[in-house]
Every structure is written in structure tokens, then in C-alpha cells.
Amino acid sequence: MRRACSVRLLAEVLILVLLLSGCATTTSATGDDASISTRVKIALLNDPQVGALRLDARTFQGVVTLSGTVRSQAEVDQAIAAARKINGVRDVKSELRITNPRS
């Protein structure tokens, strides 16, 4: 009887450890995404070509999505290039809109 309880307790502990390790992976990925977004935003702010623009960066599973308004395709390209330089970025998607500054 005592041995059966010990085996059951061991099995329950093993299942609990496996379940918690899966949660840690999900939390870690979310934390990494937030960190990547922050580093991309800092890189954009520090870039002389796009730093003055109001751009946003969101990250999901290492894929950064840039949004906001720029004045030219060159600024789109520069923002994408700056984001790609950040460690952990797997891909960059652009939702940047080009506006005519004379409008």
C-alpha cells in the first residue's frame, strides 16, 4: 500500500513538473517578444533617418510588425533595416504608411 502511494506521488510530481515547464516556455517567449519590441523601438528612436517619426513595433514569436506613418519608401526601408539588426528578430512585417508631406 505504501509503495503504491509513493509511485502515485512520484507520477503526480512528474506530471506537475512537465506542465509547469510548458508554462515557462510560453512565458519566456512572451517576455522575449516584449524585450525585442523595446529594443526595436529604441533602435528606431536612435536612427537619424527615422528617429523623429512616430513609429510603433509589436512582436509576436520573434516577428516584428512596424506601424506608423513615414514620408518616403526610403524611410520604410530604413525602419525595416533597423528592426532586422536587433538580436532575436526572425522577420519584419511593415504596416507603415507613406504620406505626402505636402498634403
C-alpha positions in Angstrom: 0.0 0.0 0.0 2.8 2.4 1.0 4.7 1.6 -2.2 1.6 2.3 -4.4 1.2 5.7 -2.7 4.9 6.5 -3.3 4.6 5.6 -7.0 1.4 7.7 -7.4 3.0 10.7 -5.7 6.0 10.4 -7.9 3.8 10.3 -11.0 1.9 13.3 -9.9 5.1 15.3 -9.2 6.4 14.3 -12.7 3.2 15.4 -14.4 3.3 18.7 -12.4 6.9 19.4 -13.5 6.0 18.7 -17.1 3.0 21.0 -17.0 5.0 23.8 -15.4 7.8 23.6 -17.8 5.4 24.1 -20.7 4.1 27.3 -19.0 7.7 28.6 -18.5 8.3 28.2 -22.3 5.2 30.3 -23.1 6.0 33.0 -20.6 9.6 33.1 -21.7 8.6 33.6 -25.4 6.2 36.4 -24.4 8.9 38.1 -22.3 11.3 37.8 -25.2 8.8 39.4 -27.6 8.3 42.4 -25.2 12.1 42.7 -25.0 12.5 42.6 -28.7 9.8 45.2 -29.2 11.5 47.5 -26.7 14.9 47.1 -28.4 13.4 47.7 -31.8 11.7 50.9 -30.6 15.0 52.1 -29.1 16.8 51.4 -32.4 14.2 53.3 -34.3 14.5 56.3 -32.0 18.3 56.3 -32.3 18.2 56.1 -36.1 18.9 59.6 -37.5 16.7 58.9 -40.6 13.6 57.6 -38.8 14.1 58.7 -35.1 11.8 61.7 -35.3 8.9 59.7 -36.7 6.2 58.2 -34.5 6.6 54.5 -35.2 5.4 51.5 -33.3 6.8 48.0 -33.1 4.9 44.9 -31.9 6.4 41.5 -31.7 4.9 38.0 -31.8 7.1 34.9 -31.7 10.1 37.0 -33.0 8.2 38.6 -35.9 8.2 42.4 -35.6 5.4 44.4 -37.1 6.1 48.1 -37.7 3.3 50.6 -37.9 3.0 54.3 -38.3 3.5 57.0 -40.9 6.6 57.8 -42.9 7.4 60.3 -45.7 9.1 58.0 -48.2 9.9 54.5 -49.2 13.5 55.2 -48.1 12.2 55.7 -44.5 10.2 52.4 -44.8 13.4 50.6 -45.9 15.5 52.2 -43.2 13.0 51.3 -40.4 12.8 47.7 -41.6 16.7 47.5 -41.8 17.0 49.0 -38.2 14.5 46.4 -36.9 16.2 43.5 -38.6 19.5 44.3 -36.9 18.0 43.5 -33.4 19.0 40.2 -31.9 16.0 37.8 -31.7 14.1 39.3 -34.7 13.1 36.5 -37.0 11.3 38.6 -39.6 9.9 42.1 -40.0 6.5 43.0 -41.4 5.6 46.5 -42.4 2.3 48.2 -41.9 4.0 51.6 -42.4 2.0 54.1 -44.4 3.7 56.6 -46.7 2.2 60.1 -46.6 2.9 63.1 -48.8 4.3 65.8 -46.6 2.7 68.5 -48.9 -0.8 67.2 -48.3 
